[in-house]
C-alpha cells in the first residue's frame, strides 16, 4: 500500500519550520515503512500575502503494510500538534493523507496552487473528490499546500540540503565560518549555487529568523550539494540534516500571458513596449509596460540593488520580455520584476552643441548664441541630434541572488532562459 503525506503551515516568524517537522517525521516513519523517494519540498505561489517567506509545503511517500497505516497517521498528527507554532495567529496547519496512486485531478490542483490563489474550500472539495483524508488545525489553511505538495508532478527538480540547529541555539545568531562557504562554493559552482553573493561578499546559506534551520544548500546535483555541506565549517553543533527534492529554481511558476490577462497573485512572462519614462519612489524604480491588450505598472524594488540600473536604461518604445509576480503596491496592480530581456531597442538621441563650422573647434554657450573657444566664431544657439549607443545588451537581466525568489531559476543553470525566450 502506498501512502502519501502532506504537511504545511506549521511555522511562523517566531519559530519552527515545516521542513524541520518534515525531516523528523521522515526519519521516524522510515522505521516502520519504506520511503519511495526523498521527501519533497514544494514551493507554491510566491505572491500569496498570508504565506511565510518561501511558501513551502512538505510531502513524503511510503510503501507500508496496511496494518501500520493508522500508526503512520497518528504519528504525523501527534508531531504536528506538538511542534507546530499554534499560538501564532497566522499559523493554521493542515495535514493530508492519500492512499494509493496519485490521480491526475490532484496534479491539476497542484499546478493551480502554484500559479493562482486557491481557497480552503477548493482544497476540501478536491480532497473529497480524490479520496484524500485531511486534518485542519485552527483555520486549517495548510491543507491547500499539503494537498498540492502531494500532487505536484515535480518533472523538473533541484535539491536542497537543510541542516538544523540544536534547540538551545534557536533564536541566536548562526555561527558559520564565512570564508569556508566561499571556498566550498568555488569548488562546486554552478552545480551548487546561490550559496554566496560574490559581489556583496555575503553568505546566503544561513537564514536570519528564529527557526531551527542552520543552513540551506541548493543545487542541481545532490552529490555536489553534499560536498558543500561537508566543506562548510560550522561553529556550532549540527543536530542533523535532510536532503530534499524540490521545485525550487525551476521557473515553474512563470506562465506566458498577455498583459490584459494578468490578475492579482499571478506569476507570468509578458511581452510589451515600455509606455513612458521610468520614475522612482522610495528607491524603487517603476515604469509602465503595454501590449495590445492593456497596460501594467512594472517595478524593480530596492532589494534588487544594481538590477535597478539596467531598468533605468530602458526608454519609451523599447520592446521587452518581462517576468515576475503580480501584486498590489500602493493599491496599483504591479508586476514585480524578476528578469527581463530587451527584444528591440529604440534609437537613443542626445542633443549636443555642434562643432565650429569655421575651424572645427568647441562651441561654448553664451546665452542665446554659441561662440567658438578657438577662433571666436559666433552662431545662433542650435543643438543638433546625435544618435548614441544604447547601454543595454540583447541578453537576459536578472535580480541578484539575495533578491531571487525560491522558484526563480538562475541564468547560470541550464534552462534559466527558457521561459523568457519562449516569447521571442
C-alpha positions, -999 to 999 in steps of 0.1 A, spaced: 0 0 0 13 35 -9 6 63 15 13 99 7 16 126 34 14 164 30 22 189 57 20 227 56 17 260 76 33 248 108 58 276 111 56 313 120 80 343 122 85 333 158 100 299 151 95 264 139 99 253 102 77 229 82 109 213 67 122 206 102 90 189 112 90 170 79 126 158 84 118 145 118 88 126 105 106 112 75 132 97 99 105 84 123 82 69 96 112 53 78 114 29 108 80 14 101 76 20 63 97 20 32 103 55 17 96 57 -20 119 87 -26 134 117 -8 110 139 10 98 168 -13 99 205 -6 73 221 -28 72 259 -32 38 272 -41 25 306 -53 52 331 -41 27 361 -43 1 349 -18 0 375 10 -5 352 40 24 329 32 56 326 51 86 338 31 91 307 9 55 294 9 69 258 11 50 226 19 64 192 26 53 158 12 66 123 15 56 89 2 60 54 17 52 19 9 36 4 40 17 -26 52 -20 -18 58 -16 -26 95 8 3 101 -12 29 82 -31 40 114 2 43 133 17 64 105 -13 88 106 -12 90 144 25 98 144 21 126 119 -8 142 137 10 139 170 42 156 157 22 184 141 1 190 172 32 191 194 57 211 172 36 235 151 35 271 164 -2 270 171 -1 301 193 7 324 164 -25 338 148 -12 332 112 -2 296 117 -30 273 105 -16 238 99 -31 213 76 -22 176 71 -34 154 42 -31 116 37 -37 99 4 -35 62 -1 -28 45 -35 -19 62 -67 -20 100 -72 -48 109 -96 -45 135 -124 -71 157 -108 -47 163 -79 -19 172 -102 -41 198 -118 -49 212 -84 -12 214 -75 -4 234 -106 -32 258 -99 -19 263 -64 15 272 -79 2 299 -102 -31 312 -87 -50 319 -55 -67 288 -41 -92 287 -12 -95 263 17 -130 253 3 -115 244 -30 -89 222 -13 -115 205 8 -136 198 -23 -106 184 -42 -96 163 -13 -131 147 -12 -130 141 -50 -97 123 -49 -104 104 -17 -78 121 4 -82 124 42 -74 159 56 -70 173 91 -73 210 99 -57 228 129 -74 261 136 -84 275 102 -65 247 85 -52 268 56 -23 244 54 -44 218 37 -40 238 5 -2 234 4 -4 198 19 -27 186 -9 -7 205 -36 26 191 -23 13 155 -26 0 160 -62 29 181 -75 43 163 -106 79 175 -99 90 168 -135 118 193 -131 136 195 -97 166 205 -78 179 196 -44 182 214 -11 201 201 19 188 216 51 210 214 83 192 220 116 203 235 149 202 222 184 172 236 202 192 256 227 206 276 198 173 286 182 168 323 180 206 331 183 229 342 155 240 314 133 277 306 136 293 296 103 328 303 92 321 326 62 353 320 43 347 283 42 313 289 25 331 309 -3 357 282 -7 331 255 -9 310 274 -34 340 279 -56 346 242 -55 311 232 -67 296 262 -85 274 261 -105 262 226 -96 255 240 -62 245 277 -65 233 308 -46 255 299 -16 270 333 -16 266 367 -33 301 373 -48 296 410 -54 284 419 -19 307 392 -4 279 379 18 269 343 27 234 332 16 231 297 31 222 309 66 187 323 73 181 351 98 149 341 116 142 322 148 136 289 130 156 257 135 174 259 102 212 264 104 219 264 67 203 256 34 224 245 5 209 242 -30 220 226 -62 211 206 -93 235 177 -83 228 161 -49 264 149 -47 278 185 -51 253 197 -25 266 172 0 302 183 -9 294 219 0 279 208 33 310 187 41 333 216 33 315 243 52 329 249 87 301 252 112 310 268 145 280 254 164 267 218 165 246 204 136 217 185 151 210 166 119 204 173 82 180 163 55 183 163 17 150 174 0 140 171 -36 123 204 -46 108 225 -73 130 254 -63 149 272 -91 128 257 -119 108 287 -131 78 265 -130 58 294 -115 61 315 -147 33 313 -173 33 332 -206 4 357 -207 -9 389 -223 -8 420 -201 -46 422 -202 -48 386 -187 -28 394 -156 -45 390 -123 -35 396 -87 -11 369 -74 -2 356 -109 34 348 -119 39 355 -155 60 363 -185 47 391 -208 60 409 -239 53 445 -244 66 480 -250 78 505 -225 50 531 -224 68 560 -209 99 572 -189 107 554 -156 102 571 -123 114 565 -88 98 564 -54 115 554 -22 145 539 -40 121 517 -61 121 521 -99 88 519 -118 78 520 -155 47 510 -174 45 482 -200 18 478 -226 7 455 -253 -25 453 -275 -45 440 -245 -36 465 -218 -10 482 -196 6 474 -163 30 490 -139 63 472 -135 86 476 -105 122 469 -96 122 472 -59 151 485 -37 163 450 -26 172 442 -63 200 468 -59 222 471 -91 195 454 -112 176 487 -110 204 504 -130 195 482 -160 158 491 -157 168 528 -156 184 523 -191 150 514 -207 135 540 -229 99 546 -241 92 524 -271 116 497 -261 101 462 -266 110 438 -238 100 405 -223 94 407 -186 89 380 -159 77 384 -124 49 382 -99 17 403 -98 9 421 -65 -7 453 -54 17 482 -45 1 513 -32 -33 500 -45 -20 495 -80 -16 462 -98 22 458 -103 45 433 -119 74 427 -96 103 422 -120 125 391 -117 140 390 -152 138 410 -184 151 407 -220 154 436 -244 139 425 -277 140 457 -297 156 490 -285 147 523 -299 174 547 -310 188 569 -283 192 605 -293 211 633 -274 211 670 -284 246 684 -284 263 716 -294 277 715 -329 314 719 -338 325 752 -351 317 753 -388 347 775 -394 376 758 -376 360 726 -361 366 739 -326 344 735 -295 315 758 -292 306 774 -258 272 786 -248 268 824 -245 232 830 -236 212 828 -269 242 821 -291 273 799 -294 309 811 -295 339 791 -307 366 788 -280 393 786 -306 385 812 -333 357 832 -317 331 825 -344 296 832 -333 264 814 -344 227 810 -331 223 786 -303 210 755 -321 216 720 -308 220 691 -332 206 655 -326 232 628 -323 225 591 -321 244 575 -292 249 538 -284 225 521 -260 239 507 -228 217 476 -228 227 443 -245 204 417 -260 206 394 -230 185 384 -200 190 406 -169 181 390 -136 179 401 -100 209 393 -77 210 361 -57 198 376 -24 167 391 -40 158 360 -60 126 341 -53 129 305 -44 113 293 -76 133 316 -100 159 297 -120 193 315 -121 207 321 -156 238 301 -146 218 269 -146 207 251 -178 173 263 -189 174 296 -169 165 315 -200 138 291 -214 107 309 -200 118 342 -213 128 330 -248 95 313 -253 80 347 -262 106 356 -288 
